[in-house]
Amino acid sequence: MPRYTIKEKEMIRRIAVIYAVGVAGFSIPLTHGTFMFLTPLVLLLSLALLLCCDRDRSKGGQLSRMLFYLFVFIAGFLVEMWGVNTGLLFGSYLYGSGLGPKIWGTPPLIGLNWVLMIYLTSAIFTPLKRNLLNGIILPSLLMVGYDLILEQVAPKMDMWSWQNDIIPLQNYLMWGLLAVIFHTVRYVMKVRDHNRMALPLFVVQTLFFLSILLLN
């Protein structure tokens, strides 16, 4: 575990407070709709925070990562668009209004969500020795574990919902496959994300979804 500075600890505290307020907002019927509207803003805020705390300033490294995450955003969005309009990839599901405006039934923010998840799980394992286990397998498994929780909460936040309220196994298999593909491309491109806020943010987000799941 890294030793955080006083400034970093204060930032972690503020992140925790923001998400704790979100849990309360989603749990109160009177404010549920308002906080559902704020979900895209929180996603963008989380990405902005990570960018501010990013520790890789090398020009070559930044260019590679920009190209890689542009690929993740576009590929993630297109795969989700294909999936939601055909039901062939993840199963039969529909996006709600929780992730903002949609193009052909798919919110562009879902592409940013893929960027966020790949970045977080990448940065968590970057301090460890670079190998296939730490670079591809463990980050991908962490994403699948995160999705196991997220899928239960998404309908409550009107992000997306499943036909007959049944989450098919193929959704988790496809999520895991995409995670492996994205992390493999990142590994081959030698993209290494250095960000001490990645682990705290991942933990806070996971606790956020778990809390909503248990309280609603």
Backbone as a chain_set.jsonl record, in Angstrom:
{"seq": "MPRYTIKEKEMIRRIAVIYAVGVAGFSIPLTHGTFMFLTPLVLLLSLALLLCCDRDRSKGGQLSRMLFYLFVFIAGFLVEMWGVNTGLLFGSYLYGSGLGPKIWGTPPLIGLNWVLMIYLTSAIFTPLKRNLLNGIILPSLLMVGYDLILEQVAPKMDMWSWQNDIIPLQNYLMWGLLAVIFHTVRYVMKVRDHNRMALPLFVVQTLFFLSILLLN", "coords": {"N": [[0.836, -1.188, 0.0], [0.597, 2.211, -0.869], [2.139, 5.095, 0.684], [0.305, 7.773, 1.501], [0.327, 11.285, 0.93], [-0.437, 14.196, 2.981], [-2.015, 15.938, 1.503], [-2.988, 14.193, -0.469], [-4.443, 12.433, 1.132], [-6.434, 14.134, 2.027], [-7.731, 14.618, -0.375], [-8.706, 12.058, -0.954], [-10.465, 11.819, 1.17], [-12.367, 13.767, 0.489], [-13.344, 12.706, -1.891], [-14.557, 10.404, -0.904], [-16.562, 11.579, 0.652], [-18.133, 12.836, -1.331], [-19.13, 10.615, -2.756], [-20.448, 9.341, -0.675], [-22.488, 11.147, -0.14], [-23.805, 10.787, -2.517], [-24.771, 8.156, -2.188], [-26.648, 8.583, -0.154], [-28.345, 10.348, -1.496], [-29.393, 8.756, -3.577], [-30.788, 6.96, -2.069], [-32.914, 8.243, -0.954], [-36.176, 8.756, -1.787], [-37.219, 11.262, -2.639], [-35.033, 12.682, -3.637], [-33.898, 11.007, -5.44], [-34.245, 11.11, -8.285], [-32.891, 13.486, -8.919], [-30.213, 12.912, -8.249], [-29.77, 10.836, -9.966], [-29.681, 12.218, -12.34], [-27.299, 13.52, -11.924], [-25.368, 11.586, -12.206], [-23.806, 11.252, -14.706], [-22.183, 13.531, -14.457], [-20.666, 12.989, -12.203], [-19.181, 10.834, -13.111], [-17.637, 12.102, -15.095], [-16.296, 13.88, -13.436], [-14.762, 12.111, -11.925], [-13.025, 11.103, -13.873], [-11.696, 13.482, -14.52], [-10.412, 14.003, -12.112], [-8.605, 11.846, -12.008], [-6.991, 12.441, -14.211], [-5.799, 14.787, -13.326], [-4.237, 13.804, -11.291], [-2.51, 12.113, -12.518], [0.661, 10.646, -13.045], [2.484, 10.318, -15.069], [4.452, 12.03, -17.16], [5.924, 11.905, -19.438], [6.504, 12.589, -22.856], [6.388, 10.645, -24.9], [5.152, 8.521, -23.56], [2.696, 9.689, -22.89], [1.552, 10.147, -25.415], [1.223, 7.538, -26.428], [-0.593, 6.525, -24.584], [-2.757, 8.25, -24.942], [-3.55, 7.551, -27.546], [-4.169, 4.881, -27.103], [-6.299, 5.01, -25.199], [-8.145, 6.453, -26.625], [-8.765, 4.569, -28.522], [-9.938, 2.643, -26.784], [-12.2, 4.067, -25.91], [-13.667, 4.497, -28.335], [-13.924, 1.861, -29.349], [-15.179, 0.599, -27.157], [-17.598, 2.017, -27.026], [-18.727, 1.459, -29.585], [-18.967, -1.334, -29.48], [-20.789, -1.595, -27.386], [-22.95, -0.306, -28.571], [-23.51, -2.004, -30.698], [-24.122, -4.265, -29.205], [-26.407, -3.507, -27.641], [-28.291, -3.017, -29.594], [-28.613, -5.391, -30.926], [-28.537, -7.555, -29.186], [-26.808, -9.652, -29.266], [-24.272, -9.798, -28.133], [-23.99, -9.143, -25.274], [-26.426, -9.927, -24.336], [-29.992, -9.327, -23.961], [-30.704, -6.049, -23.434], [-31.426, -2.674, -22.344], [-30.587, 0.769, -22.481], [-31.126, 3.236, -19.966], [-31.919, 6.515, -18.764], [-29.911, 7.242, -17.109], [-27.212, 7.554, -17.838], [-27.105, 9.716, -19.438], [-27.533, 11.52, -22.646], [-28.283, 9.648, -25.695], [-27.001, 7.832, -28.52], [-28.314, 6.144, -31.146], [-29.533, 4.501, -29.259], [-27.52, 4.212, -27.391], [-25.541, 5.548, -24.849], [-22.887, 7.858, -25.202], [-21.283, 8.161, -22.971], [-20.855, 5.631, -21.957], [-18.689, 4.672, -23.277], [-16.704, 6.246, -22.116], [-16.867, 5.196, -19.605], [-15.754, 2.668, -19.975], [-13.147, 3.495, -20.511], [-12.503, 4.635, -18.023], [-12.634, 2.357, -16.316], [-10.688, 0.617, -17.395], [-8.425, 2.207, -17.08], [-8.335, 2.589, -14.252], [-8.041, -0.094, -13.264], [-5.708, -0.738, -14.53], [-3.819, 1.112, -13.442], [-3.84, 0.375, -10.773], [-2.387, -2.011, -10.686], [0.006, -1.34, -11.857], [2.271, -0.552, -10.219], [3.346, -3.024, -9.548], [5.441, -5.841, -10.548], [6.041, -6.008, -14.032], [4.282, -8.213, -15.858], [2.431, -10.918, -17.437], [0.49, -11.729, -15.607], [0.098, -9.574, -13.754], [-0.312, -7.571, -15.575], [-2.376, -8.204, -17.336], [-4.137, -10.445, -16.621], [-4.929, -10.211, -13.79], [-5.91, -7.464, -13.668], [-8.078, -7.733, -15.452], [-9.686, -9.681, -14.209], [-10.367, -8.246, -11.94], [-11.988, -6.3, -13.047], [-14.151, -7.873, -13.886], [-15.115, -8.737, -11.421], [-15.924, -6.28, -10.391], [-17.976, -5.713, -12.189], [-19.837, -7.642, -11.512], [-21.034, -6.569, -9.285], [-21.868, -4.047, -10.231], [-23.794, -4.639, -12.21], [-26.005, -5.411, -10.744], [-26.802, -3.063, -9.621], [-27.162, -1.163, -11.604], [-29.831, -1.071, -12.866], [-31.281, 0.121, -10.764], [-30.276, 2.649, -10.772], [-31.086, 3.562, -13.134], [-29.389, 3.202, -15.303], [-28.999, 1.027, -17.095], [-31.064, -1.741, -18.099], [-32.181, -5.177, -17.867], [-33.687, -7.637, -19.993], [-36.579, -9.118, -18.734], [-35.474, -8.833, -16.267], [-33.265, -10.442, -15.895], [-29.929, -11.21, -15.678], [-27.817, -12.286, -18.072], [-25.418, -14.987, -18.317], [-23.676, -14.669, -20.417], [-23.192, -11.968, -20.526], [-21.31, -11.413, -18.503], [-19.235, -13.002, -19.412], [-18.65, -11.761, -21.858], [-17.967, -9.218, -20.955], [-15.658, -9.86, -19.486], [-14.073, -10.871, -21.586], [-13.738, -8.595, -23.221], [-12.379, -6.992, -21.404], [-9.981, -8.439, -21.172], [-9.059, -8.243, -23.826], [-8.71, -5.42, -24.14], [-6.837, -4.902, -22.091], [-4.768, -6.509, -22.966], [-4.026, -5.279, -25.378], [-3.162, -2.873, -24.285], [-1.023, -3.821, -22.772], [0.7, -4.818, -24.755], [1.243, -2.45, -26.108], [2.735, -1.273, -24.202], [1.718, 0.511, -22.355], [1.648, 2.185, -19.367], [0.038, 3.065, -16.502], [0.393, 5.481, -14.114], [-0.845, 6.285, -11.142], [-1.734, 7.35, -8.083], [-4.201, 7.744, -7.019], [-5.883, 5.916, -8.079], [-6.453, 3.377, -6.824], [-7.774, 4.177, -4.333], [-10.04, 5.495, -5.477], [-11.231, 3.441, -6.935], [-11.928, 1.676, -4.865], [-13.701, 3.299, -3.38], [-15.731, 3.725, -5.284], [-16.633, 1.081, -5.633], [-17.613, 0.509, -3.057], [-19.598, 2.409, -3.031], [-21.471, 1.471, -4.977], [-22.098, -0.989, -3.783], [-23.294, -0.102, -1.437], [-25.579, 1.23, -2.395], [-26.851, -0.951, -3.519], [-27.469, -2.473, -1.247], [-29.059, -0.765, 0.229], [-31.242, -0.063, -1.255]], "CA": [[0.0, 0.0, 0.0], [1.402, 3.433, -0.907], [1.961, 6.053, 1.767], [-0.279, 8.965, 0.902], [0.643, 12.568, 1.545], [-1.579, 14.845, 3.625], [-2.851, 16.461, 0.419], [-3.665, 13.058, -1.088], [-5.428, 11.936, 2.09], [-7.559, 15.061, 2.01], [-8.449, 14.375, -1.618], [-9.425, 10.802, -0.774], [-11.579, 12.104, 2.076], [-13.385, 14.508, -0.262], [-13.956, 11.746, -2.82], [-15.437, 9.555, -0.106], [-17.727, 12.384, 1.041], [-18.97, 13.016, -2.522], [-19.838, 9.366, -3.044], [-21.354, 9.076, 0.437], [-23.657, 11.986, -0.413], [-24.505, 10.115, -3.609], [-25.513, 7.025, -1.625], [-27.809, 9.141, 0.547], [-29.247, 10.917, -2.487], [-30.087, 7.683, -4.289], [-31.594, 6.194, -1.13], [-34.077, 9.044, -0.573], [-37.051, 8.85, -2.969], [-37.412, 12.643, -3.061], [-33.845, 13.18, -4.333], [-33.378, 9.949, -6.319], [-34.191, 11.587, -9.669], [-31.846, 14.503, -9.043], [-28.9, 12.282, -8.218], [-29.654, 10.07, -11.2], [-29.27, 13.21, -13.331], [-25.916, 13.913, -11.633], [-24.451, 10.459, -12.43], [-22.796, 11.537, -15.731], [-21.253, 14.548, -13.97], [-19.742, 12.33, -11.279], [-18.272, 10.055, -13.951], [-16.697, 13.05, -15.686], [-15.471, 14.397, -12.343], [-13.805, 11.06, -11.574], [-12.007, 11.099, -14.922], [-10.913, 14.716, -14.377], [-9.555, 13.806, -10.946], [-7.518, 10.945, -12.376], [-6.088, 13.169, -15.105], [-5.039, 15.742, -12.511], [-3.316, 13.069, -10.424], [-1.678, 11.239, -13.333], [2.076, 10.909, -12.736], [3.326, 10.08, -16.247], [4.564, 13.258, -17.928], [6.771, 11.713, -20.604], [5.77, 12.851, -24.093], [6.14, 9.39, -25.592], [4.168, 7.772, -22.803], [1.4, 10.35, -22.993], [1.016, 9.931, -26.759], [0.779, 6.142, -26.516], [-1.792, 6.355, -23.774], [-3.851, 8.969, -25.595], [-4.009, 6.718, -28.66], [-4.78, 3.672, -26.561], [-7.59, 5.283, -24.579], [-9.063, 6.821, -27.705], [-9.21, 3.267, -29.042], [-10.85, 2.047, -25.803], [-13.454, 4.818, -25.934], [-14.397, 4.231, -29.579], [-14.265, 0.432, -29.411], [-16.151, 0.318, -26.107], [-18.887, 2.591, -27.421], [-19.258, 0.73, -30.735], [-19.356, -2.678, -29.033], [-22.029, -1.438, -26.619], [-24.003, 0.034, -29.524], [-23.827, -3.262, -31.376], [-24.735, -5.162, -28.239], [-27.741, -3.094, -27.21], [-29.208, -3.031, -30.736], [-28.777, -6.751, -31.46], [-28.659, -8.552, -28.125], [-25.95, -10.787, -29.578], [-23.018, -9.82, -27.379], [-24.162, -9.183, -23.823], [-27.779, -10.333, -24.011], [-31.0, -8.303, -24.267], [-30.752, -4.983, -22.439], [-31.703, -1.335, -22.849], [-30.07, 1.855, -21.659], [-32.073, 4.213, -19.453], [-31.466, 7.906, -18.868], [-28.912, 7.494, -16.083], [-25.898, 7.899, -18.394], [-27.217, 10.881, -20.311], [-28.028, 11.391, -24.024], [-27.927, 8.412, -26.391], [-26.913, 7.76, -29.974], [-28.768, 4.801, -31.504], [-29.827, 3.752, -28.045], [-26.307, 4.0, -26.6], [-24.929, 6.792, -24.364], [-21.427, 7.94, -25.394], [-20.583, 8.052, -21.693], [-20.48, 4.248, -21.675], [-17.317, 4.565, -23.766], [-15.848, 6.82, -21.082], [-16.854, 4.265, -18.483], [-14.733, 1.667, -20.3], [-11.853, 4.158, -20.307], [-12.285, 4.759, -16.583], [-12.381, 1.064, -15.701], [-9.384, 0.118, -17.859], [-7.392, 3.045, -16.455], [-8.261, 2.288, -12.822], [-7.483, -1.42, -13.02], [-4.322, -0.696, -14.994], [-2.992, 1.867, -12.499], [-3.751, -0.358, -9.506], [-1.365, -3.057, -10.77], [1.236, -0.825, -12.47], [3.441, -0.593, -9.329], [3.875, -4.379, -9.43], [6.311, -6.282, -11.638], [5.332, -6.104, -15.306], [4.172, -9.542, -16.454], [1.074, -11.196, -17.912], [-0.427, -11.828, -14.467], [-0.215, -8.237, -13.243], [-0.642, -6.651, -16.657], [-3.586, -8.581, -18.084], [-5.061, -11.359, -15.947], [-5.504, -9.653, -12.563], [-6.785, -6.323, -13.959], [-9.305, -8.199, -16.1], [-10.503, -10.321, -13.18], [-10.883, -7.183, -11.079], [-13.094, -5.683, -13.777], [-15.295, -8.78, -13.849], [-15.646, -8.65, -10.068], [-16.611, -4.988, -10.303], [-19.207, -5.804, -12.975], [-20.786, -8.468, -10.769], [-21.765, -5.645, -8.407], [-22.47, -2.984, -11.026], [-24.983, -5.11, -12.93], [-27.126, -5.466, -9.814], [-27.164, -1.697, -9.225], [-27.453, -0.347, -12.785], [-31.261, -0.773, -13.044], [-31.733, 1.007, -9.696], [-29.808, 3.991, -11.111], [-31.599, 3.797, -14.484], [-28.308, 3.22, -16.289], [-29.49, 0.068, -18.083], [-31.882, -2.799, -17.506], [-32.14, -6.423, -18.624], [-34.971, -8.25, -20.325], [-37.103, -9.991, -17.673], [-34.638, -8.624, -15.071], [-32.316, -11.556, -15.775], [-28.604, -10.888, -16.226], [-27.309, -13.546, -18.641], [-24.017, -15.323, -18.099], [-22.875, -14.172, -21.539], [-22.788, -10.6, -20.242], [-20.063, -11.443, -17.741], [-18.207, -13.568, -20.283], [-18.257, -10.74, -22.82], [-17.267, -8.177, -20.192], [-14.318, -10.372, -19.219], [-13.339, -10.965, -22.845], [-13.351, -7.236, -23.609], [-11.345, -6.549, -20.464], [-8.732, -9.104, -21.568], [-8.616, -7.661, -25.1], [-8.216, -4.064, -23.908], [-5.608, -4.943, -21.291], [-3.719, -7.098, -23.799], [-3.557, -4.21, -26.266], [-2.396, -1.947, -23.44], [0.227, -4.483, -22.399], [1.553, -4.863, -25.956], [1.661, -1.066, -26.377], [3.553, -0.872, -23.049], [1.096, 1.644, -21.668], [1.671, 1.979, -17.91], [-0.641, 4.197, -15.88], [0.873, 5.743, -12.763], [-1.811, 7.175, -10.491], [-1.937, 6.896, -6.702], [-5.613, 7.891, -6.666], [-6.664, 4.865, -8.739], [-6.946, 2.396, -5.857], [-8.83, 4.762, -3.493], [-11.25, 5.768, -6.245], [-11.853, 2.148, -7.244], [-12.528, 1.176, -3.627], [-14.853, 4.146, -3.055], [-16.795, 3.428, -6.243], [-17.166, -0.24, -5.328], [-18.42, 0.655, -1.847], [-20.761, 3.207, -3.429], [-22.448, 0.589, -5.609], [-22.534, -1.963, -2.8], [-24.195, 0.576, -0.512], [-26.87, 1.426, -3.078], [-27.457, -2.277, -3.676], [-27.975, -2.933, 0.036], [-30.0, 0.185, 0.834], [-32.397, 0.206, -2.13]], "C": [[0.879, 1.25, 0.0], [1.143, 4.308, 0.31], [1.498, 7.373, 1.157], [0.131, 10.213, 1.667], [-0.616, 13.144, 2.188], [-2.546, 15.373, 2.57], [-3.642, 15.337, -0.24], [-4.732, 12.485, -0.16], [-6.658, 12.831, 2.122], [-8.394, 14.877, 0.744], [-9.278, 13.097, -1.534], [-10.643, 11.024, 0.116], [-12.707, 12.806, 1.321], [-14.102, 13.596, -1.267], [-14.967, 10.884, -2.076], [-16.705, 10.305, 0.29], [-18.679, 12.549, -0.143], [-19.786, 11.763, -2.805], [-20.793, 8.993, -1.916], [-22.632, 9.899, 0.295], [-24.487, 11.356, -1.535], [-25.331, 8.934, -3.124], [-26.784, 7.517, -0.94], [-28.834, 9.666, -0.454], [-30.038, 9.875, -3.233], [-31.034, 6.911, -3.368], [-32.852, 6.935, -0.689], [-34.955, 9.238, -1.805], [-37.189, 10.27, -3.519], [-36.245, 13.16, -3.907], [-33.28, 12.174, -5.339], [-33.223, 10.441, -7.761], [-33.097, 12.599, -9.898], [-30.472, 13.872, -9.109], [-28.691, 11.372, -9.423], [-29.175, 10.991, -12.327], [-27.801, 13.58, -13.162], [-24.901, 12.81, -11.931], [-23.417, 10.733, -13.526], [-21.761, 12.561, -15.266], [-20.224, 13.939, -13.025], [-18.732, 11.487, -12.047], [-17.203, 10.96, -14.568], [-15.765, 13.632, -14.632], [-14.399, 13.385, -11.944], [-12.673, 10.992, -12.593], [-11.105, 12.319, -14.81], [-9.947, 14.599, -13.205], [-8.362, 12.935, -11.295], [-6.508, 11.633, -13.277], [-5.207, 14.131, -14.321], [-3.968, 15.048, -11.68], [-2.398, 12.132, -11.194], [-0.208, 11.633, -13.169], [3.015, 10.661, -13.914], [3.338, 11.329, -17.109], [5.454, 13.124, -19.168], [5.953, 11.868, -21.877], [5.426, 11.563, -24.835], [5.064, 8.566, -24.903], [2.783, 8.361, -22.92], [0.759, 10.099, -24.352], [0.468, 8.517, -26.912], [-0.51, 5.941, -25.756], [-2.98, 7.086, -24.373], [-4.426, 8.143, -26.737], [-4.729, 5.477, -28.147], [-6.165, 3.961, -26.007], [-8.604, 5.86, -25.567], [-9.628, 5.557, -28.341], [-10.213, 2.612, -28.098], [-12.21, 2.737, -25.841], [-14.296, 4.461, -27.164], [-14.852, 2.784, -29.64], [-15.323, 0.082, -28.375], [-17.542, 0.81, -26.481], [-19.52, 1.797, -28.559], [-19.718, -0.68, -30.349], [-20.665, -2.606, -28.256], [-23.2, -1.113, -27.555], [-24.463, -1.217, -30.272], [-24.594, -4.176, -30.436], [-26.168, -4.787, -27.896], [-28.759, -3.162, -28.354], [-29.432, -4.424, -31.315], [-29.033, -7.79, -30.383], [-27.726, -9.728, -28.291], [-24.736, -10.908, -28.653], [-23.225, -10.032, -25.885], [-25.484, -9.817, -23.398], [-28.731, -9.178, -24.309], [-31.095, -7.284, -23.141], [-31.024, -3.657, -23.133], [-31.109, -0.305, -21.904], [-31.2, 2.768, -21.219], [-31.508, 5.61, -19.634], [-30.34, 8.235, -17.896], [-27.535, 7.882, -16.587], [-25.987, 9.004, -19.438], [-27.713, 10.558, -21.715], [-27.489, 10.144, -24.719], [-27.855, 8.617, -27.901], [-27.231, 6.331, -30.366], [-28.912, 3.919, -30.266], [-28.658, 3.556, -27.111], [-25.713, 5.328, -26.141], [-23.421, 6.801, -24.606], [-20.647, 7.803, -24.093], [-20.201, 6.618, -21.345], [-19.075, 3.966, -22.201], [-16.328, 5.118, -22.755], [-15.782, 5.913, -19.854], [-15.84, 3.143, -18.72], [-13.33, 2.246, -20.1], [-11.52, 4.22, -18.824], [-11.909, 3.421, -15.961], [-11.039, 0.471, -16.128], [-8.262, 0.895, -17.178], [-7.233, 2.678, -14.981], [-7.581, 0.948, -12.57], [-6.048, -1.535, -13.526], [-3.427, -0.059, -13.94], [-2.834, 1.14, -11.169], [-2.603, -1.361, -9.532], [-0.048, -2.573, -11.387], [2.434, -0.857, -11.526], [4.071, -1.977, -9.193], [4.731, -4.73, -10.642], [5.498, -6.481, -12.91], [5.413, -7.529, -15.836], [2.716, -9.766, -16.843], [0.064, -11.244, -16.77], [-0.866, -10.444, -14.005], [-0.693, -7.281, -14.332], [-1.951, -6.939, -17.363], [-4.589, -9.353, -17.222], [-5.732, -10.727, -14.726], [-6.356, -8.407, -12.821], [-8.109, -6.737, -14.577], [-10.24, -8.866, -15.097], [-11.122, -9.291, -12.248], [-12.064, -6.481, -11.744], [-14.336, -6.563, -13.762], [-15.944, -8.757, -12.462], [-16.433, -7.371, -9.854], [-17.957, -5.057, -11.03], [-20.263, -6.656, -12.278], [-21.639, -7.609, -9.839], [-22.535, -4.624, -9.228], [-23.768, -3.427, -11.695], [-26.22, -5.158, -12.034], [-27.677, -4.08, -9.51], [-27.647, -0.86, -10.41], [-28.943, -0.073, -12.986], [-31.804, 0.184, -11.996], [-31.352, 2.456, -9.977], [-30.235, 4.387, -12.52], [-30.471, 3.954, -15.506], [-28.637, 2.259, -17.432], [-30.286, -1.009, -17.352], [-31.917, -4.0, -18.447], [-33.55, -6.962, -18.872], [-35.352, -9.263, -19.238], [-36.273, -9.909, -16.391], [-33.672, -9.776, -14.819], [-30.999, -11.171, -16.45], [-27.99, -12.181, -16.759], [-25.816, -13.739, -18.38], [-23.14, -14.737, -19.201], [-22.441, -12.728, -21.328], [-21.445, -10.568, -19.528], [-18.918, -12.017, -18.578], [-17.714, -12.531, -21.287], [-17.497, -9.611, -22.137], [-15.827, -8.609, -19.923], [-13.472, -10.453, -20.47], [-12.859, -9.588, -23.3], [-12.26, -6.698, -22.695], [-9.991, -7.152, -20.838], [-8.181, -8.496, -22.855], [-8.006, -6.28, -24.876], [-6.905, -4.076, -23.124], [-4.459, -5.592, -22.067], [-3.148, -6.059, -24.757], [-2.7, -3.223, -25.48], [-1.033, -2.528, -23.099], [1.209, -4.5, -23.57], [2.085, -3.468, -26.293], [2.558, -0.499, -25.283], [3.037, 0.404, -22.402], [1.042, 1.325, -20.178], [1.125, 3.237, -17.243], [-0.194, 4.336, -14.428], [-0.065, 6.752, -12.096], [-2.154, 6.629, -9.109], [-3.395, 7.007, -6.256], [-6.477, 6.765, -7.245], [-7.263, 3.883, -7.738], [-8.014, 2.998, -4.939], [-10.132, 5.001, -4.248], [-11.982, 4.471, -6.577], [-12.573, 1.596, -6.014], [-13.786, 1.965, -3.277], [-16.01, 3.87, -4.004], [-17.448, 2.072, -5.951], [-18.063, -0.195, -4.094], [-19.694, 1.444, -2.123], [-21.846, 2.314, -4.024], [-22.962, -0.47, -4.638], [-23.553, -1.354, -1.826], [-25.577, 0.791, -1.136], [-27.607, 0.108, -3.225], [-28.118, -2.734, -2.369], [-29.078, -2.049, 0.602], [-31.244, 0.423, -0.013], [-33.07, -1.1, -2.563]], "O": [[1.816, 1.338, 0.793], [0.061, 4.269, 0.895], [2.225, 8.003, 0.389], [0.262, 10.197, 2.891], [-1.721, 12.647, 1.969], [-3.761, 15.265, 2.73], [-4.825, 15.5, -0.539], [-5.807, 12.094, -0.617], [-7.786, 12.349, 2.23], [-9.621, 14.97, 0.787], [-10.421, 13.061, -1.99], [-11.719, 10.487, -0.146], [-13.877, 12.468, 1.501], [-15.312, 13.705, -1.464], [-16.081, 10.66, -2.548], [-17.796, 9.737, 0.267], [-19.893, 12.418, 0.015], [-20.988, 11.839, -3.061], [-21.839, 8.394, -2.168], [-23.726, 9.41, 0.575], [-25.717, 11.39, -1.504], [-26.454, 8.725, -3.583], [-27.859, 6.945, -1.12], [-30.036, 9.461, -0.29], [-31.223, 10.069, -3.503], [-31.978, 6.278, -3.841], [-33.759, 6.331, -0.116], [-34.506, 9.837, -2.781], [-37.266, 10.458, -4.733], [-36.447, 13.987, -4.796], [-32.293, 12.462, -6.015], [-32.187, 10.214, -8.387], [-32.442, 12.588, -10.94], [-29.651, 14.259, -9.941], [-27.557, 11.161, -9.853], [-28.365, 10.591, -13.162], [-27.128, 13.915, -14.136], [-23.696, 13.065, -11.914], [-22.235, 10.471, -13.303], [-20.591, 12.471, -15.639], [-19.054, 14.321, -13.04], [-17.559, 11.431, -11.678], [-16.018, 10.629, -14.563], [-14.583, 13.852, -14.897], [-13.262, 13.76, -11.66], [-11.507, 10.842, -12.228], [-9.891, 12.214, -14.983], [-8.801, 15.04, -13.292], [-7.231, 13.247, -10.92], [-5.302, 11.434, -13.127], [-4.019, 14.276, -14.609], [-2.919, 15.627, -11.398], [-1.59, 11.427, -10.59], [0.122, 12.819, -13.155], [4.23, 10.786, -13.763], [2.326, 11.656, -17.73], [5.709, 14.107, -19.864], [4.843, 11.345, -21.975], [4.313, 11.406, -25.337], [4.186, 7.991, -25.548], [1.8, 7.629, -23.036], [-0.446, 9.863, -24.434], [-0.617, 8.32, -27.459], [-1.42, 5.262, -26.232], [-4.102, 6.584, -24.316], [-5.644, 8.042, -26.884], [-5.761, 5.073, -28.684], [-7.113, 3.236, -26.309], [-9.81, 5.752, -25.343], [-10.815, 5.483, -28.659], [-11.229, 2.082, -28.548], [-13.249, 2.077, -25.809], [-15.485, 4.161, -27.049], [-16.011, 2.5, -29.943], [-16.264, -0.652, -28.676], [-18.536, 0.113, -26.281], [-20.711, 1.491, -28.513], [-20.741, -1.159, -30.839], [-21.547, -3.446, -28.437], [-24.313, -1.596, -27.347], [-25.659, -1.447, -30.448], [-25.592, -4.785, -30.821], [-27.046, -5.649, -27.863], [-29.952, -3.344, -28.112], [-30.348, -4.617, -32.115], [-29.68, -8.804, -30.643], [-27.824, -10.705, -27.549], [-24.236, -12.009, -28.424], [-22.7, -10.982, -25.304], [-25.649, -10.2, -22.24], [-28.312, -8.157, -24.854], [-31.513, -7.61, -22.03], [-30.873, -3.532, -24.348], [-31.124, -0.479, -20.685], [-32.12, 3.048, -21.987], [-30.716, 5.859, -20.543], [-29.863, 9.369, -17.855], [-26.757, 8.48, -15.844], [-25.062, 9.205, -20.224], [-28.245, 9.475, -21.961], [-26.41, 9.646, -24.398], [-28.551, 9.458, -28.471], [-26.519, 5.405, -29.978], [-28.478, 2.768, -30.236], [-28.769, 2.816, -26.134], [-25.405, 6.17, -26.985], [-22.741, 5.84, -24.247], [-19.491, 7.381, -24.099], [-19.312, 6.404, -20.521], [-18.355, 3.133, -21.652], [-15.254, 4.553, -22.549], [-14.77, 5.87, -19.155], [-15.151, 2.716, -17.794], [-12.439, 1.572, -19.585], [-10.405, 3.901, -18.413], [-10.972, 3.349, -15.167], [-10.331, -0.114, -15.308], [-7.266, 0.311, -16.751], [-6.112, 2.478, -14.512], [-6.656, 0.857, -11.762], [-5.265, -2.334, -13.012], [-2.392, -0.621, -13.582], [-1.804, 1.275, -10.508], [-1.919, -1.549, -8.525], [0.918, -3.334, -11.432], [3.538, -1.163, -11.979], [5.22, -2.088, -8.764], [4.744, -4.006, -11.637], [4.407, -7.049, -12.877], [6.486, -7.997, -16.219], [1.866, -8.908, -16.606], [-1.088, -10.846, -16.943], [-2.06, -10.174, -13.88], [-1.389, -6.305, -14.053], [-2.571, -6.037, -17.925], [-5.75, -8.96, -17.109], [-6.96, -10.708, -14.632], [-7.438, -8.293, -12.244], [-9.15, -6.159, -14.264], [-11.451, -8.643, -15.13], [-12.265, -9.442, -11.816], [-13.028, -6.111, -11.073], [-15.452, -6.058, -13.638], [-17.169, -8.756, -12.342], [-17.483, -7.378, -9.212], [-18.957, -4.525, -10.546], [-21.459, -6.413, -12.44], [-22.82, -7.888, -9.631], [-23.708, -4.361, -8.964], [-24.735, -2.666, -11.738], [-27.343, -4.968, -12.502], [-28.855, -3.924, -9.186], [-28.453, 0.054, -10.235], [-29.303, 1.073, -13.257], [-32.695, 0.98, -12.293], [-32.004, 3.381, -9.493], [-29.805, 5.416, -13.04], [-30.581, 4.734, -16.452], [-28.562, 2.634, -18.602], [-30.182, -1.157, -16.134], [-31.714, -3.869, -19.654], [-34.465, -6.766, -18.073], [-34.565, -10.137, -18.873], [-36.348, -10.791, -15.536], [-33.305, -10.054, -13.677], [-30.965, -10.848, -17.638], [-27.674, -13.079, -15.979], [-25.062, -12.775, -18.243], [-21.998, -14.353, -18.952], [-21.43, -12.3, -21.886], [-20.553, -9.801, -19.891], [-17.775, -11.573, -18.466], [-16.514, -12.427, -21.543], [-16.507, -9.108, -22.667], [-14.892, -7.829, -20.105], [-12.282, -10.14, -20.435], [-11.711, -9.432, -23.715], [-11.331, -6.031, -23.15], [-8.974, -6.459, -20.823], [-6.978, -8.259, -22.967], [-6.912, -5.997, -25.364], [-5.973, -3.345, -23.456], [-3.297, -5.253, -21.842], [-1.932, -5.967, -24.929], [-1.646, -2.791, -25.947], [-0.019, -1.83, -23.13], [2.398, -4.231, -23.398], [3.233, -3.32, -26.711], [3.078, 0.609, -25.408], [3.807, 1.259, -21.964], [0.462, 0.317, -19.773], [1.675, 4.327, -17.396], [-0.377, 3.427, -13.619], [-0.072, 7.931, -12.449], [-2.784, 5.579, -8.982], [-3.781, 6.433, -5.238], [-7.665, 6.673, -6.938], [-8.457, 3.59, -7.799], [-9.072, 2.391, -4.773], [-11.212, 4.739, -3.718], [-13.21, 4.411, -6.509], [-13.699, 1.108, -6.116], [-14.812, 1.385, -2.922], [-17.158, 3.789, -3.567], [-18.67, 1.939, -6.016], [-19.142, -0.788, -4.082], [-20.739, 1.184, -1.527], [-23.007, 2.391, -3.622], [-24.144, -0.812, -4.671], [-24.532, -1.995, -1.445], [-26.604, 0.567, -0.496], [-28.827, 0.046, -3.076], [-29.203, -3.315, -2.39], [-29.928, -2.515, 1.361], [-32.2, 1.043, 0.453], [-34.056, -1.072, -3.299]]}, "num_chains": 1, "name": "protein.A"}
